[in-house]
Amino acid sequence: MSGRRKFKDLIRSICTCGGDGFGTMPPIGVRLYTQDRHVVIDNGILQVTLSNPEGIVTGIRYNGVDNLLEVLNDESNRGYWDVVWNSPDGSSRTGSFEVIKATSFNIIKESDEQVEVSFTRPWDPSLQGKLVPLNIDKRFILLRGCSGFYTYAIYEHVGSPEWPAFSIGETRIAFKLRKDSYDTFFYLPRYVDDDYIPANSAYVGLAPPGEVGSWQRECKDYQFWCRADEGGYFSINNIRTGNYNLYAWVPGFIGDYRNEVAFTITPGCNIEVGDIAYEPPRDGPTLWEIGIPDRSAAEFYVPDPDPKYVNFLFVNHPDRFRQYGLWDRYSELYPDEDLVYTVGLSDYRKDWFFAQVNRKKDNKYEGTTWKIKFKLDSVNQAGVYKLRVALASATLAELQVRVNNPSTNRPLFSSGLIGRDNSIARHGIHGLYWLYSVDIQGAILVEGDNTVYLTQPRNTSPFQGLMYDYIRLEAPPN
């Protein structure tokens, strides 16, 4: 069986062409202005200002707002590429954080249709240990008639002896938006889009017919799986005869795919399925998110093990979760108060414990309530916000969700008793996947400070708990 898989997400970081939104071209082309300390790219719709030669985005002008970035911040703390990296000996748990500042500026392309500029920083061996050992080239592109700009980076590591080995935990581009302009252009430069994108590295499989996601719990019959390539192409071979549904999921997207048509496999058959599209669950634009939608809790904070229980096979190993007794470290780290995560300030790699377990107190166990604090500058009182909660594992647990009132007898949402995969006790980082979508009426939310309360109340065993995969709050549909 072969074919090409394509997934689409309704929100993508792309530019929307057409100066008036209907495909007409603006009267001017793209212009580049080079100054002593700044470089400005302007197409009449959007104007992007970058520091010269550092390549830091210091200003974005759009839709009547002089600067969408926080003007109260220093210019170096408005829009920047950064990287978190570690030396191979694992001496730093959190890694070295570096805002990438270039040392030279170059023009790659300059025309009425497109301007592309480059900001480069070669690695200096004399700064070993201070800067990530990479030659870095940051690129910024603005097209004629586009209301967004593109950016990408080229990282080069020369394999000669003087270039040390290292690992990258994360690299990204971050924007610090000004607080008084959120209502005008908060989702820069994200737009609703219906284009298809290839399902890079999707997991695609044939399993007995069932509901969406039923392949996870099927254990009597045969399943046949593969991974799609970068273009979304896949081929499943050597399949037993029988009837199957085609299932799939792709890292980076929530939810599961199931083809509505069942396939009958006979000896020697060759089935070409063609293009198949999947639309992941989404109602509105993202307000905030925690984690990575990859069906694993591996990106969250995994503590050091109790010295009495160290498994030396996994010391300085990427799979830090493979240590006995990690669940009890939560009680040590949070002896009286539970975890509090503040959107915009907290870092899920350091501040979100890998499992919501019980707290051990006086030789008994008690349920826990985690808080997610976030700010809203405006609230659509008549709209419905959507909280997406994806779980990587659940063991005889319950997820309760409350918003802005932790004392209500009846939660806004309850999963009921779920899960038996026992990943926490077995030193795992994921089990069966669960996805919940919780409606939050706008009338519950307030302008300013809000809190989501996540409660796991079951407490008869130390192993009753949840592992989160990914959490996202969506605004009402535009």
C-alpha positions as CSV (number, residue, x, y, z in Angstrom):
1,M,0.0,0.0,0.0
2,S,1.5,3.4,-0.9
3,G,0.3,6.9,-1.2
4,R,1.0,10.5,-0.1
5,R,-0.3,11.8,3.2
6,K,-1.0,15.5,3.7
7,F,-2.1,17.2,6.8
8,K,-3.3,20.8,7.2
9,D,-3.5,23.0,10.2
10,L,-5.7,26.1,10.1
11,I,-3.1,28.3,11.6
12,R,0.2,28.6,9.9
13,S,3.1,31.2,10.1
14,I,2.9,32.3,6.5
15,C,2.3,35.6,4.7
16,T,-1.1,36.4,3.2
17,C,-0.5,38.0,-0.2
18,G,-2.7,40.8,-1.7
19,G,-2.6,44.3,-0.3
20,D,-6.3,44.5,0.2
21,G,-7.0,40.9,1.0
22,F,-8.5,40.2,-2.4
23,G,-5.4,39.5,-4.4
24,T,-4.7,43.0,-5.8
25,M,-1.1,44.1,-5.8
26,P,-0.1,47.3,-3.9
27,P,1.2,50.1,-5.9
28,I,4.8,49.9,-4.7
29,G,7.4,47.1,-4.6
30,V,9.7,46.0,-1.7
31,R,12.2,48.6,-0.6
32,L,15.4,48.1,1.4
33,Y,17.0,51.0,3.5
34,T,20.4,50.4,5.0
35,Q,21.4,52.7,7.9
36,D,24.4,52.8,10.2
37,R,22.6,50.9,13.0
38,H,19.5,49.6,11.4
39,V,18.2,47.8,8.3
40,V,14.6,48.5,7.2
41,I,12.5,46.4,4.7
42,D,9.2,48.0,3.6
43,N,6.6,46.8,1.1
44,G,3.9,49.4,1.9
45,I,1.9,47.0,4.0
46,L,4.5,45.8,6.5
47,Q,7.7,47.5,7.6
48,V,10.4,45.4,9.5
49,T,13.3,47.0,11.2
50,L,16.4,45.0,12.2
51,S,19.5,46.0,14.1
52,N,22.7,46.2,12.0
53,P,24.8,44.0,12.2
54,E,23.2,41.9,15.0
55,G,20.0,41.0,13.1
56,I,17.6,41.6,16.0
57,V,14.1,42.5,15.0
58,T,13.6,45.9,16.8
59,G,10.4,47.0,15.1
60,I,7.4,45.8,13.1
61,R,5.0,48.4,11.7
62,Y,1.6,47.2,10.5
63,N,-2.0,48.3,10.3
64,G,-1.5,51.7,11.8
65,V,0.5,50.5,14.7
66,D,4.0,52.1,14.7
67,N,5.6,49.2,16.5
68,L,4.0,45.9,17.4
69,L,7.0,44.9,19.6
70,E,7.4,46.1,23.2
71,V,9.0,49.5,22.9
72,L,9.7,49.6,26.6
73,N,12.2,46.7,26.2
74,D,15.7,47.3,25.1
75,E,16.1,46.8,21.3
76,S,17.9,43.5,21.9
77,N,14.9,42.1,23.7
78,R,12.1,42.5,21.2
79,G,12.5,39.9,18.4
80,Y,15.4,37.5,18.3
81,W,16.6,34.1,17.4
82,D,18.0,32.1,20.4
83,V,19.4,28.7,21.1
84,V,19.6,26.4,24.2
85,W,22.6,24.1,23.9
86,N,24.6,21.7,26.1
87,S,28.1,20.3,26.1
88,P,28.2,16.5,25.6
89,D,29.2,15.8,29.2
90,G,25.7,17.0,30.4
91,S,27.2,19.2,33.1
92,S,24.4,21.7,32.8
93,R,20.8,20.4,33.2
94,T,19.1,23.5,31.9
95,G,21.7,24.2,29.1
96,S,23.3,27.4,28.0
97,F,21.0,30.1,26.7
98,E,22.2,32.4,23.9
99,V,20.5,35.2,22.0
100,I,22.1,34.9,18.5
101,K,23.7,38.2,17.6
102,A,25.3,38.5,14.2
103,T,28.5,40.4,13.4
104,S,28.0,41.1,9.7
105,F,25.1,42.1,7.3
106,N,24.7,41.2,3.6
107,I,22.1,41.5,1.0
108,I,21.1,38.2,-0.7
109,K,18.4,39.6,-3.1
110,E,17.0,43.0,-3.7
111,S,14.2,43.6,-6.2
112,D,10.7,45.0,-6.4
113,E,9.3,41.5,-5.8
114,Q,11.5,40.3,-3.0
115,V,14.1,41.4,-0.5
116,E,16.2,38.9,1.3
117,V,18.9,39.9,3.9
118,S,21.4,37.9,5.8
119,F,23.0,38.4,9.2
120,T,25.9,36.1,9.9
121,R,28.0,35.2,12.9
122,P,31.0,32.9,12.5
123,W,32.1,30.9,15.5
124,D,35.2,32.0,17.2
125,P,37.2,29.2,18.8
126,S,38.6,31.7,21.4
127,L,35.0,31.9,22.8
128,Q,34.6,28.2,23.3
129,G,32.1,27.5,26.1
130,K,30.5,30.9,25.7
131,L,28.9,30.6,22.3
132,V,27.3,27.6,20.6
133,P,29.9,26.2,18.2
134,L,28.1,27.0,15.0
135,N,28.5,29.3,12.1
136,I,25.0,31.0,12.0
137,D,23.3,32.8,9.1
138,K,19.9,34.4,9.9
139,R,17.8,35.3,6.9
140,F,14.8,37.6,6.7
141,I,12.5,37.8,3.6
142,L,9.8,40.3,2.6
143,L,7.7,39.8,-0.5
144,R,5.7,42.3,-2.5
145,G,2.1,42.4,-1.4
146,C,2.6,40.3,1.7
147,S,1.4,41.2,5.2
148,G,3.9,38.9,6.9
149,F,7.6,38.2,6.6
150,Y,9.6,35.0,6.5
151,T,12.6,34.1,8.6
152,Y,14.9,31.1,8.7
153,A,18.4,30.3,9.9
154,I,21.3,28.2,8.6
155,Y,23.4,26.5,11.2
156,E,26.8,25.0,10.2
157,H,29.1,22.9,12.3
158,V,32.5,22.1,10.9
159,G,33.6,18.6,11.9
160,S,37.3,19.5,12.5
161,P,38.9,18.7,15.9
162,E,38.8,22.3,17.1
163,W,35.1,22.3,16.8
164,P,33.7,20.8,20.0
165,A,30.7,18.4,20.0
166,F,27.4,19.7,21.6
167,S,23.7,19.1,21.6
168,I,20.8,21.6,20.9
169,G,17.9,21.4,23.2
170,E,15.9,24.2,21.5
171,T,16.2,26.9,18.9
172,R,13.5,29.4,18.1
173,I,12.6,33.0,17.2
174,A,10.8,34.9,19.9
175,F,8.8,38.1,19.7
176,K,8.0,40.3,22.7
177,L,4.7,42.0,21.7
178,R,3.8,45.4,23.2
179,K,1.0,45.1,25.8
180,D,-1.1,47.9,24.5
181,S,-1.3,46.5,20.9
182,Y,-2.5,42.9,21.6
183,D,-6.0,43.7,20.5
184,T,-4.7,45.1,17.1
185,F,-2.3,42.4,15.8
186,F,-1.7,39.8,18.5
187,Y,-1.1,36.8,16.2
188,L,1.7,38.2,14.1
189,P,2.1,36.9,11.5
190,R,-0.4,34.1,11.7
191,Y,-3.4,33.9,9.5
192,V,-6.1,31.4,8.8
193,D,-5.0,29.3,5.8
194,D,-6.4,26.3,4.0
195,D,-3.3,25.2,2.2
196,Y,-2.1,21.6,2.6
197,I,1.2,20.7,4.1
198,P,3.0,17.4,3.8
199,A,2.7,15.1,6.8
200,N,6.4,14.9,7.5
201,S,7.3,11.8,9.6
202,A,3.7,10.9,10.2
203,Y,2.9,7.5,11.7
204,V,0.7,5.6,9.3
205,G,-0.8,2.2,10.0
206,L,-3.3,-0.5,9.1
207,A,-5.2,-1.9,12.0
208,P,-8.6,-3.7,12.5
209,P,-11.6,-1.5,11.7
210,G,-12.8,0.6,14.6
211,E,-13.3,4.2,15.9
212,V,-10.7,7.0,15.7
213,G,-7.7,6.0,17.8
214,S,-9.0,2.5,18.5
215,W,-5.8,1.0,17.3
216,Q,-4.2,2.0,20.6
217,R,-6.4,-0.5,22.5
218,E,-6.5,-3.3,19.9
219,C,-4.4,-6.3,21.1
220,K,-6.0,-9.4,19.5
221,D,-5.3,-8.9,15.8
222,Y,-2.4,-7.7,13.6
223,Q,-1.3,-4.1,12.9
224,F,1.2,-2.9,10.3
225,W,2.8,0.6,10.6
226,C,5.4,2.8,8.9
227,R,6.5,6.4,9.0
228,A,6.0,8.8,6.1
229,D,9.0,10.6,4.6
230,E,9.5,14.4,4.5
231,G,7.1,14.7,1.6
232,G,4.4,12.7,3.3
233,Y,4.8,9.6,1.2
234,F,4.5,6.2,2.7
235,S,4.4,2.5,1.8
236,I,3.2,-0.4,4.0
237,N,4.3,-3.8,2.8
238,N,3.9,-7.5,3.7
239,I,0.4,-7.1,5.2
240,R,-1.7,-10.1,6.2
241,T,-4.9,-10.6,4.3
242,G,-8.0,-9.1,6.0
243,N,-10.0,-6.0,6.5
244,Y,-8.3,-2.9,7.9
245,N,-8.8,0.8,8.5
246,L,-6.1,3.3,7.7
247,Y,-5.0,5.2,10.8
248,A,-2.4,8.0,11.3
249,W,-1.0,10.7,13.5
250,V,1.7,13.2,13.0
251,P,4.2,14.7,15.5
252,G,3.4,18.4,16.0
253,F,-0.4,18.1,15.6
254,I,-3.0,17.0,18.0
255,G,-5.6,14.3,17.3
256,D,-5.9,11.1,15.2
257,Y,-6.8,10.4,11.6
258,R,-8.9,7.5,10.4
259,N,-9.8,6.8,6.8
260,E,-13.6,6.4,6.4
261,V,-13.1,3.6,3.8
262,A,-12.0,0.2,5.0
263,F,-9.4,-1.7,2.9
264,T,-9.5,-5.3,2.1
265,I,-6.1,-6.8,1.6
266,T,-5.8,-9.9,-0.6
267,P,-2.7,-11.8,-1.8
268,G,-0.6,-9.8,-4.2
269,C,-2.8,-6.7,-4.2
270,N,-1.4,-3.2,-4.6
271,I,-3.6,-0.4,-3.4
272,E,-2.8,3.3,-4.3
273,V,-4.6,5.5,-1.8
274,G,-3.7,8.8,-3.4
275,D,-3.8,12.1,-1.5
276,I,-5.6,12.0,1.9
277,A,-6.2,15.2,4.0
278,Y,-6.6,15.5,7.8
279,E,-7.7,18.6,9.6
280,P,-6.5,18.7,13.2
281,P,-8.9,20.0,15.8
282,R,-8.9,23.8,16.0
283,D,-11.7,26.4,16.6
284,G,-9.7,29.6,16.9
285,P,-6.2,31.2,17.1
286,T,-3.8,30.1,19.9
287,L,-3.7,32.3,23.0
288,W,-1.0,30.1,24.7
289,E,0.3,26.6,24.7
290,I,2.4,24.3,27.0
291,G,4.5,21.5,25.7
292,I,5.0,19.8,22.3
293,P,2.2,17.7,20.7
294,D,4.2,14.5,20.3
295,R,2.3,12.1,22.7
296,S,5.2,12.2,25.1
297,A,6.0,14.0,28.4
298,A,9.7,13.9,27.6
299,E,10.0,17.7,27.0
300,F,8.9,18.5,30.6
301,Y,11.0,18.7,33.7
302,V,12.3,15.3,34.9
303,P,14.1,15.6,38.2
304,D,17.4,14.0,39.3
305,P,16.7,10.6,41.0
306,D,17.0,9.9,44.7
307,P,20.7,9.0,45.2
308,K,19.6,5.8,46.9
309,Y,17.9,4.6,43.7
310,V,20.2,5.7,40.9
311,N,20.2,3.5,37.9
312,F,23.7,4.0,36.6
313,L,22.8,2.8,33.1
314,F,20.9,6.0,32.6
315,V,23.2,8.6,34.3
316,N,23.8,11.4,31.8
317,H,21.5,9.7,29.4
318,P,18.8,11.6,27.4
319,D,16.1,9.4,28.8
320,R,16.3,10.9,32.3
321,F,12.9,9.4,33.2
322,R,14.3,5.9,33.4
323,Q,15.0,6.1,37.1
324,Y,13.2,4.5,40.0
325,G,11.2,6.6,42.4
326,L,10.9,9.8,40.4
327,W,7.3,10.2,41.4
328,D,8.3,10.8,45.1
329,R,10.5,13.8,44.0
330,Y,7.3,15.8,43.4
331,S,6.5,15.6,47.2
332,E,10.0,16.8,47.9
333,L,9.9,19.7,45.4
334,Y,6.3,20.7,46.4
335,P,5.8,19.7,50.0
336,D,3.0,22.1,50.8
337,E,1.8,23.9,47.6
338,D,1.3,22.5,44.1
339,L,2.8,23.5,40.9
340,V,2.0,27.0,39.5
341,Y,2.8,27.7,35.8
342,T,2.6,31.4,34.6
343,V,2.2,31.8,30.9
344,G,4.9,34.1,29.5
345,L,7.2,33.7,32.5
346,S,7.5,30.0,33.2
347,D,9.4,27.5,31.0
348,Y,7.8,24.1,30.6
349,R,11.2,22.5,30.3
350,K,12.0,23.6,33.9
351,D,8.8,24.5,35.6
352,W,6.3,21.7,34.5
353,F,6.9,18.5,36.4
354,F,6.8,15.5,34.0
355,A,3.8,13.8,35.8
356,Q,0.9,15.1,37.9
357,V,1.2,12.6,40.8
358,N,-0.1,12.5,44.3
359,R,1.7,14.3,47.2
360,K,3.0,12.0,49.9
361,K,2.3,13.5,53.3
362,D,2.3,11.8,56.7
363,N,2.6,8.4,55.0
364,K,-0.6,9.1,53.1
365,Y,-1.3,10.4,49.6
366,E,-3.4,13.4,48.6
367,G,-4.6,14.6,45.2
368,T,-3.0,17.6,43.6
369,T,-4.2,20.7,41.8
370,W,-1.9,22.5,39.3
371,K,-2.5,26.1,38.3
372,I,-2.0,27.7,34.9
373,K,-2.0,31.5,35.3
374,F,-2.4,33.8,32.2
375,K,-3.5,37.3,31.3
376,L,-6.1,38.4,28.8
377,D,-6.2,42.0,27.7
378,S,-9.7,41.6,26.4
379,V,-12.4,39.0,26.6
380,N,-15.1,38.1,24.2
381,Q,-17.9,37.6,26.8
382,A,-20.3,36.1,24.2
383,G,-17.7,33.8,22.7
384,V,-16.6,30.2,23.6
385,Y,-12.9,29.6,24.3
386,K,-11.5,26.1,23.8
387,L,-9.0,24.4,26.1
388,R,-7.3,21.4,24.4
389,V,-5.7,19.0,26.8
390,A,-3.7,16.1,25.4
391,L,-2.5,13.4,27.8
392,A,0.5,11.2,27.2
393,S,-0.5,8.8,29.9
394,A,-3.1,8.1,32.7
395,T,-3.2,5.5,35.4
396,L,-6.3,5.1,37.5
397,A,-6.6,8.9,37.4
398,E,-9.1,11.6,36.8
399,L,-8.7,15.0,35.2
400,Q,-10.8,17.8,36.5
401,V,-10.8,21.3,35.0
402,R,-11.9,24.5,36.7
403,V,-11.5,28.1,35.6
404,N,-11.1,31.1,38.0
405,N,-12.8,29.3,40.9
406,P,-11.1,26.3,42.4
407,S,-13.8,25.7,45.0
408,T,-16.8,24.8,42.8
409,N,-18.2,21.4,43.7
410,R,-18.8,20.5,40.1
411,P,-15.8,21.0,37.8
412,L,-16.2,22.6,34.3
413,F,-14.9,19.3,33.0
414,S,-14.1,15.8,34.3
415,S,-12.7,12.9,32.5
416,G,-13.9,10.4,35.0
417,L,-11.6,7.5,36.0
418,I,-9.3,6.8,33.1
419,G,-6.1,4.8,32.3
420,R,-4.3,1.7,33.3
421,D,-1.0,1.9,31.4
422,N,1.1,2.4,34.6
423,S,3.8,4.4,32.8
424,I,4.7,6.3,36.0
425,A,5.6,3.3,38.0
426,R,7.4,1.6,35.0
427,H,9.7,4.5,34.4
428,G,8.0,5.4,31.1
429,I,7.3,8.7,29.5
430,H,4.1,7.9,27.7
431,G,1.3,5.4,27.5
432,L,-2.1,5.6,25.8
433,Y,-3.0,9.0,24.2
434,W,-6.1,10.9,25.4
435,L,-7.4,14.2,23.9
436,Y,-10.0,16.4,25.5
437,S,-11.6,19.6,24.3
438,V,-13.1,21.8,27.0
439,D,-15.5,24.7,26.3
440,I,-14.9,27.8,28.4
441,Q,-17.6,30.4,28.1
442,G,-16.2,33.9,27.7
443,A,-18.4,35.0,30.7
444,I,-16.2,32.9,33.0
445,L,-13.0,34.8,32.0
446,V,-12.0,38.3,32.9
447,E,-9.7,41.0,31.6
448,G,-6.4,40.7,33.4
449,D,-5.5,37.7,35.5
450,N,-7.1,34.3,34.9
451,T,-6.3,30.8,36.2
452,V,-7.0,27.3,34.9
453,Y,-7.0,24.6,37.7
454,L,-6.1,21.1,36.8
455,T,-7.0,18.6,39.5
456,Q,-6.1,14.9,39.8
457,P,-8.1,13.9,43.0
458,R,-7.6,10.1,43.1
459,N,-5.2,9.3,45.9
460,T,-5.3,5.6,47.0
461,S,-2.0,4.9,45.4
462,P,1.3,6.7,44.7
463,F,1.0,5.7,41.0
464,Q,-2.3,7.3,40.3
465,G,-1.5,10.2,38.0
466,L,-1.4,11.9,34.6
467,M,1.3,12.8,32.1
468,Y,0.5,15.7,30.0
469,D,1.5,15.9,26.3
470,Y,0.3,19.3,25.3
471,I,-2.2,22.0,26.4
472,R,-3.5,24.9,24.3
473,L,-6.0,27.6,24.8
474,E,-7.8,28.9,21.7
475,A,-9.7,32.1,21.4
476,P,-13.2,32.1,19.9
477,P,-13.4,31.7,16.1
478,N,-12.8,34.9,14.2
